Amino acid sequence: MTSTSLFCDICGKPEAEAAHRVCQARRAIDPPRFCPQCARRMIVQVSPAGWSAKCSVHGSTEGGQGGRL
């Protein structure tokens, strides 16, 4: 998550609401599921080369194999 994130990209809950310890662990291996700016569920596609996630409002993000960009 970046410093401008309002919502957790794994669970979709507000950043200030919880510690998100489980989310931090999942973030190392899972692509984001929720948009960190609006908490909308994103369309996620996983391939052997990495992943891409698209928010209908805020656009796309991509990540390589074994980590996030």
Secondary structure, 3 states (H helix, E strand, C coil): CCCCCCECCCCCCEHHHCCCHHHHHHHCCCCCCECCCCCCECEEEEECCEEEEEECCCEEEEEECCCCC
